[in-house]
Amino acid sequence: MTIESILGAIVIGAVIGALGRLFLPGRQPIGWILTIVVGIVAALIGTAIAQVMGVSTTDGIDWIELVMQVVLAVVGVGIVAGLKRGSRV
């Protein structure tokens, strides 16, 4: 694993996580680091699902894969935000 791939994962995770937060209505009580982590996980799982479903990789933007990743990020941010809200006493 190279430094470029790690930095790329962080950037992609930040974008996917931010899109997930943008599309989730309401305020989410999670920080930017947790948003990036959720985005990275959503990107990895979305890519894996797209490959299993046979979505072809193109030279440009893979829109189907991107939509899967953002939907997973919305779900992930919602779950994490719900867990953070539930842990406050």
LUMMI-446727 format. One record per atom (N, C-alpha, C): residue number from 1; chain; atom name; x, y, z. Coordinates in steps of 0.2 Angstrom, whole numbers. Atoms other than C-alpha are relative to their C-alpha. Layout:
residues N
   num   cadena   atomo       u       v       w
   NUM        A      CA       X       Y       Z
...
END
This chain:
residues 89
   num   cadena   atomo       u       v       w
     1        A       N       4      -6       0
     1        A      CA       0       0       0
     1        A       C       4       6       0
     2        A       N      -5      -5       0
     2        A      CA       8      16      -5
     2        A       C      -4       6       3
     3        A       N       3      -6      -3
     3        A      CA       5      34       2
     3        A       C      -5       3      -4
     4        A       N       5      -3       5
     4        A      CA      -4      39     -14
     4        A       C      -7      -3       1
     5        A       N       6       4      -1
     5        A      CA     -17      25     -11
     5        A       C      -3       2       6
     6        A       N       3      -2      -7
     6        A      CA     -19      30       7
     6        A       C      -3       7       0
     7        A       N       2      -6       1
     7        A      CA     -21      48       3
     7        A       C      -6       0      -5
     8        A       N       6       0       4
     8        A      CA     -33      44     -11
     8        A       C      -6      -3       3
     9        A       N       6       3      -4
     9        A      CA     -44      33       0
     9        A       C      -3       6       5
    10        A       N       3      -5      -5
    10        A      CA     -45      48      13
    10        A       C      -4       5      -4
    11        A       N       4      -5       4
    11        A      CA     -50      60      -1
    11        A       C      -6      -2      -2
    12        A       N       7       3       3
    12        A      CA     -63      49      -9
    12        A       C      -4      -1       6
    13        A       N       4       1      -6
    13        A      CA     -69      44       9
    13        A       C      -3       7       2
    14        A       N       3      -7      -2
    14        A      CA     -71      63      13
    14        A       C      -5       2      -5
    15        A       N       6      -2       5
    15        A      CA     -81      66      -3
    15        A       C      -6      -4       1
    16        A       N       6       5      -1
    16        A      CA     -92      51      -1
    16        A       C      -3       1       6
    17        A       N       3      -1      -6
    17        A      CA     -95      54      17
    17        A       C      -3       7       1
    18        A       N       3      -7       0
    18        A      CA     -98      73      14
    18        A       C      -7      -1      -4
    19        A       N       6       1       4
    19        A      CA    -111      68       1
    19        A       C      -5      -4       4
    20        A       N       5       3      -5
    20        A      CA    -119      56      13
    20        A       C      -3       4       5
    21        A       N       3      -5      -5
    21        A      CA    -121      69      26
    21        A       C      -4       5      -3
    22        A       N       3      -5       3
    22        A      CA    -127      81      13
    22        A       C      -7      -2      -2
    23        A       N       6       3       2
    23        A      CA    -141      69       7
    23        A       C      -4      -2       6
    24        A       N       4       2      -6
    24        A      CA    -146      64      25
    24        A       C      -3       6       3
    25        A       N       3      -6      -3
    25        A      CA    -159      77      32
    25        A       C       2       0       7
    26        A       N      -1      -2      -7
    26        A      CA    -156      85      48
    26        A       C       7       1       2
    27        A       N      -6      -1      -3
    27        A      CA    -141      88      59
    27        A       C       3      -7       2
    28        A       N      -4       7      -2
    28        A      CA    -128      73      62
    28        A       C       5       2       5
    29        A       N      -5      -1      -5
    29        A      CA    -118      74      78
    29        A       C       6      -4      -1
    30        A       N      -6       4       0
    30        A      CA    -103      66      71
    30        A       C       5       5      -3
    31        A       N      -5      -4       2
    31        A      CA     -86      74      67
    31        A       C       2      -1      -7
    32        A       N      -3       1       7
    32        A      CA     -76      75      51
    32        A       C       4      -6      -1
    33        A       N      -4       6       1
    33        A      CA     -65      61      55
    33        A       C      -4      -6      -1
    34        A       N       5       6       0
    34        A      CA     -80      49      58
    34        A       C      -3       0      -7
    35        A       N       3      -1       6
    35        A      CA     -87      56      42
    35        A       C       4      -3      -6
    36        A       N      -5       3       5
    36        A      CA     -71      51      32
    36        A       C       0      -7       1
    37        A       N       0       7      -1
    37        A      CA     -71      34      40
    37        A       C      -6      -3      -3
    38        A       N       6       3       3
    38        A      CA     -89      31      35
    38        A       C       0       0      -7
    39        A       N      -1       0       7
    39        A      CA     -85      37      18
    39        A       C       4      -5      -3
    40        A       N      -5       5       2
    40        A      CA     -70      26      16
    40        A       C      -4      -7       0
    41        A       N       3       6      -1
    41        A      CA     -80      11      22
    41        A       C      -6      -1      -6
    42        A       N       5       0       5
    42        A      CA     -95      15      10
    42        A       C       3       0      -7
    43        A       N      -4       1       6
    43        A      CA     -83      17      -4
    43        A       C       2      -7      -2
    44        A       N      -3       6       1
    44        A      CA     -75       1      -2
    44        A       C      -6      -5      -1
    45        A       N       6       5       1
    45        A      CA     -92      -9       1
    45        A       C      -3       2      -7
    46        A       N       4      -1       7
    46        A      CA    -100       0     -14
    46        A       C       4      -2      -6
    47        A       N      -4       2       5
    47        A      CA     -85      -4     -25
    47        A       C      -1      -8      -1
    48        A       N       0       8      -1
    48        A      CA     -86     -23     -19
    48        A       C      -7      -2      -3
    49        A       N       7       2       2
    49        A      CA    -105     -23     -22
    49        A       C      -1       1      -8
    50        A       N       0      -2       8
    50        A      CA    -103     -15     -40
    50        A       C       4      -6      -4
    51        A       N      -4       5       3
    51        A      CA     -90     -28     -44
    51        A       C      -4      -7       0
    52        A       N       4       6      -1
    52        A      CA    -101     -43     -38
    52        A       C      -6       0      -5
    53        A       N       6      -1       4
    53        A      CA    -116     -36     -48
    53        A       C       2       0      -7
    54        A       N      -2       0       7
    54        A      CA    -105     -35     -64
    54        A       C       0       7      -3
    55        A       N       0      -7       3
    55        A      CA    -105     -16     -66
    55        A       C       7       1      -3
    56        A       N      -7       0       3
    56        A      CA     -91     -13     -78
    56        A       C       3       7       2
    57        A       N      -4      -6      -1
    57        A      CA     -77      -1     -75
    57        A       C       1       4      -6
    58        A       N      -1      -4       6
    58        A      CA     -76      14     -87
    58        A       C       6       4       1
    59        A       N      -6      -5       0
    59        A      CA     -62      27     -91
    59        A       C      -3       6       4
    60        A       N       3      -6      -3
    60        A      CA     -74      40     -84
    60        A       C      -2      -1       7
    61        A       N       4       1      -6
    61        A      CA     -85      41     -69
    61        A       C      -4      -6       0
    62        A       N       4       6       0
    62        A      CA     -93      25     -64
    62        A       C      -7       2       4
    63        A       N       5      -3      -3
    63        A      CA    -110      33     -60
    63        A       C      -4      -5       5
    64        A       N       4       5      -4
    64        A      CA    -119      17     -54
    64        A       C       4      -2       7
    65        A       N      -5       1      -6
    65        A      CA    -104      13     -42
    65        A       C      -1       6       5
    66        A       N       0      -6      -4
    66        A      CA    -104      31     -36
    66        A       C      -7       1       4
    67        A       N       7      -1      -3
    67        A      CA    -123      31     -32
    67        A       C       0      -6       6
    68        A       N       0       5      -6
    68        A      CA    -121      14     -22
    68        A       C       4       3       6
    69        A       N      -4      -2      -6
    69        A      CA    -107      22     -12
    69        A       C      -3       6       4
    70        A       N       3      -6      -4
    70        A      CA    -116      38      -8
    70        A       C      -6      -3       4
    71        A       N       6       3      -4
    71        A      CA    -132      28      -3
    71        A       C       3      -4       6
    72        A       N      -3       3      -6
    72        A      CA    -121      17       8
    72        A       C       3       5       5
    73        A       N      -3      -5      -4
    73        A      CA    -113      33      15
    73        A       C      -6       3       4
    74        A       N       6      -3      -3
    74        A      CA    -131      40      19
    74        A       C      -2      -5       6
    75        A       N       2       5      -5
    75        A      CA    -135      24      28
    75        A       C       5       0       6
    76        A       N      -6       1      -5
    76        A      CA    -118      23      37
    76        A       C       0       6       5
    77        A       N       0      -6      -4
    77        A      CA    -119      41      43
    77        A       C      -7       0       4
    78        A       N       6       1      -4
    78        A      CA    -137      38      49
    78        A       C       1      -4       6
    79        A       N      -1       5      -6
    79        A      CA    -132      23      59
    79        A       C       5       3       5
    80        A       N      -5      -3      -4
    80        A      CA    -117      32      66
    80        A       C      -3       6       4
    81        A       N       3      -5      -3
    81        A      CA    -127      47      70
    81        A       C      -5      -2       6
    82        A       N       4       3      -5
    82        A      CA    -140      37      79
    82        A       C       3      -3       6
    83        A       N      -3       3      -6
    83        A      CA    -128      28      89
    83        A       C       3       5       4
    84        A       N      -2      -5      -4
    84        A      CA    -120      44      94
    84        A       C      -5       4       4
    85        A       N       6      -3      -4
    85        A      CA    -137      51      99
    85        A       C      -2      -4       6
    86        A       N       2       4      -5
    86        A      CA    -141      36     109
    86        A       C       5      -1       6
    87        A       N      -5       1      -6
    87        A      CA    -125      36     119
    87        A       C       0       6       4
    88        A       N       0      -6      -4
    88        A      CA    -128      53     126
    88        A       C      -5      -1       6
    89        A       N       4       1      -6
    89        A      CA    -135      53     143
    89        A       C      -2       7       3
END
